[in-house]
Amino acid sequence: MKRKIDPTLLELCLGILLYGIVFQAVLLFFSRNASHSLGLWIGVLLAVAGSVHMWWSIDRGMDQAAKRAARTVGTNNLLRYLVLVAVMFILAYTHFASPIFAFCGYMGMKISAYLNPWIAKIRIGIFGGQDGNGPDGAETAEEERTERQ
């Protein structure tokens, strides 16, 4: 069975990457320190990985009973934050990259979520297709779950 990428997840990841590119351009204007840039892109990578993991855990939780779904999603949420804290601790301890800029990169997930309506319009303009809510053949989440079973 062929799986399609969720349009909202695609838009979120595109927004995070766009945020990283814009932030990097501004960062290069003020600082040429490689550890700052490396920290930023570690944070962007964490944000993309966290977004994919969040989508996966919510999608998985939707197919479970309410009590078990809450426990599964909560456990996965805790796991995401523990990974983030561990990476920040490693960066701070080793001085490999800037943990402050890694955190700034991770905040790209928040910025991308706020900018999602505009990113959706850009994605539809570039790649074409529907926004996922259109009446002309766009699948709903319920139809997609039914297909998987």
C-alpha positions as a Python dict, from the first residue, in 0.01 Angstrom:
ca = {
    (1, 'M'): (0, 0, 0),
    (2, 'K'): (135, 337, -97),
    (3, 'R'): (142, 592, 186),
    (4, 'K'): (102, 960, 115),
    (5, 'I'): (277, 1223, 320),
    (6, 'D'): (38, 1429, 527),
    (7, 'P'): (11, 1777, 369),
    (8, 'T'): (15, 1949, 707),
    (9, 'L'): (334, 1767, 807),
    (10, 'L'): (493, 1860, 474),
    (11, 'E'): (399, 2225, 524),
    (12, 'L'): (531, 2222, 881),
    (13, 'C'): (865, 2075, 769),
    (14, 'L'): (891, 2319, 477),
    (15, 'G'): (823, 2605, 718),
    (16, 'I'): (1092, 2484, 958),
    (17, 'L'): (1346, 2462, 676),
    (18, 'L'): (1247, 2806, 546),
    (19, 'Y'): (1284, 2945, 898),
    (20, 'G'): (1631, 2787, 920),
    (21, 'I'): (1739, 2942, 590),
    (22, 'V'): (1616, 3290, 686),
    (23, 'F'): (1767, 3265, 1035),
    (24, 'Q'): (2098, 3148, 887),
    (25, 'A'): (2105, 3446, 649),
    (26, 'V'): (2051, 3687, 938),
    (27, 'L'): (2301, 3497, 1153),
    (28, 'L'): (2570, 3520, 884),
    (29, 'F'): (2521, 3896, 877),
    (30, 'F'): (2604, 3923, 1249),
    (31, 'S'): (2836, 3630, 1320),
    (32, 'R'): (3070, 3403, 1126),
    (33, 'N'): (3110, 3163, 1420),
    (34, 'A'): (3061, 2809, 1286),
    (35, 'S'): (2933, 2677, 1620),
    (36, 'H'): (2639, 2918, 1598),
    (37, 'S'): (2542, 2792, 1253),
    (38, 'L'): (2595, 2432, 1353),
    (39, 'G'): (2378, 2479, 1660),
    (40, 'L'): (2105, 2637, 1448),
    (41, 'W'): (2096, 2346, 1204),
    (42, 'I'): (2104, 2089, 1484),
    (43, 'G'): (1797, 2264, 1623),
    (44, 'V'): (1629, 2269, 1282),
    (45, 'L'): (1699, 1897, 1241),
    (46, 'L'): (1555, 1831, 1588),
    (47, 'A'): (1247, 2036, 1499),
    (48, 'V'): (1185, 1840, 1179),
    (49, 'A'): (1244, 1508, 1357),
    (50, 'G'): (1018, 1618, 1644),
    (51, 'S'): (744, 1719, 1400),
    (52, 'V'): (757, 1385, 1221),
    (53, 'H'): (758, 1199, 1552),
    (54, 'M'): (466, 1410, 1680),
    (55, 'W'): (265, 1335, 1364),
    (56, 'W'): (348, 965, 1393),
    (57, 'S'): (250, 942, 1760),
    (58, 'I'): (-78, 1131, 1709),
    (59, 'D'): (-161, 921, 1402),
    (60, 'R'): (-86, 606, 1597),
    (61, 'G'): (-289, 731, 1893),
    (62, 'M'): (-594, 797, 1675),
    (63, 'D'): (-625, 423, 1610),
    (64, 'Q'): (-633, 333, 1979),
    (65, 'A'): (-889, 347, 2258),
    (66, 'A'): (-906, 683, 2440),
    (67, 'K'): (-727, 576, 2758),
    (68, 'R'): (-448, 396, 2577),
    (69, 'A'): (-416, 676, 2318),
    (70, 'A'): (-367, 936, 2592),
    (71, 'R'): (-96, 723, 2751),
    (72, 'T'): (76, 656, 2417),
    (73, 'V'): (74, 1020, 2305),
    (74, 'G'): (186, 1138, 2650),
    (75, 'T'): (472, 888, 2660),
    (76, 'N'): (587, 992, 2313),
    (77, 'N'): (564, 1358, 2414),
    (78, 'L'): (787, 1290, 2714),
    (79, 'L'): (1031, 1099, 2493),
    (80, 'R'): (1057, 1396, 2253),
    (81, 'Y'): (1135, 1636, 2536),
    (82, 'L'): (1390, 1400, 2692),
    (83, 'V'): (1573, 1376, 2359),
    (84, 'L'): (1570, 1756, 2330),
    (85, 'V'): (1705, 1800, 2684),
    (86, 'A'): (1972, 1534, 2627),
    (87, 'V'): (2091, 1699, 2305),
    (88, 'M'): (2099, 2042, 2471),
    (89, 'F'): (2295, 1900, 2763),
    (90, 'I'): (2546, 1735, 2529),
    (91, 'L'): (2588, 2057, 2332),
    (92, 'A'): (2638, 2261, 2647),
    (93, 'Y'): (2882, 2012, 2797),
    (94, 'T'): (3096, 1950, 2486),
    (95, 'H'): (3086, 2303, 2337),
    (96, 'F'): (3048, 2130, 1998),
    (97, 'A'): (2778, 2376, 1891),
    (98, 'S'): (2582, 2656, 2050),
    (99, 'P'): (2289, 2524, 2255),
    (100, 'I'): (2127, 2871, 2243),
    (101, 'F'): (2116, 2863, 1864),
    (102, 'A'): (2006, 2498, 1871),
    (103, 'F'): (1711, 2611, 2080),
    (104, 'C'): (1647, 2893, 1831),
    (105, 'G'): (1645, 2633, 1553),
    (106, 'Y'): (1403, 2416, 1748),
    (107, 'M'): (1171, 2715, 1784),
    (108, 'G'): (1134, 2696, 1406),
    (109, 'M'): (864, 2437, 1476),
    (110, 'K'): (660, 2700, 1662),
    (111, 'I'): (715, 2970, 1400),
    (112, 'S'): (625, 2726, 1123),
    (113, 'A'): (304, 2630, 1302),
    (114, 'Y'): (203, 2996, 1326),
    (115, 'L'): (284, 3054, 958),
    (116, 'N'): (112, 2735, 841),
    (117, 'P'): (-180, 2904, 658),
    (118, 'W'): (61, 3103, 441),
    (119, 'I'): (292, 2807, 388),
    (120, 'A'): (-9, 2601, 276),
    (121, 'K'): (-92, 2862, 11),
    (122, 'I'): (269, 2862, -109),
    (123, 'R'): (278, 2479, -123),
    (124, 'I'): (-46, 2466, -321),
    (125, 'G'): (86, 2735, -556),
    (126, 'I'): (416, 2553, -617),
    (127, 'F'): (314, 2186, -608),
    (128, 'G'): (-52, 2224, -702),
    (129, 'G'): (-321, 2000, -562),
    (130, 'Q'): (-574, 2055, -293),
    (131, 'D'): (-537, 2189, 55),
    (132, 'G'): (-685, 1869, 199),
    (133, 'N'): (-1021, 2030, 268),
    (134, 'G'): (-1155, 2062, -85),
    (135, 'P'): (-1469, 1883, -201),
    (136, 'D'): (-1323, 1756, -528),
    (137, 'G'): (-1174, 1422, -432),
    (138, 'A'): (-955, 1525, -141),
    (139, 'E'): (-939, 1250, 117),
    (140, 'T'): (-1053, 1304, 471),
    (141, 'A'): (-867, 1160, 767),
    (142, 'E'): (-1150, 908, 821),
    (143, 'E'): (-1126, 781, 460),
    (144, 'E'): (-750, 748, 493),
    (145, 'R'): (-782, 546, 816),
    (146, 'T'): (-1038, 320, 652),
    (147, 'E'): (-801, 255, 361),
    (148, 'R'): (-522, 151, 599),
    (149, 'Q'): (-734, -117, 764),
}
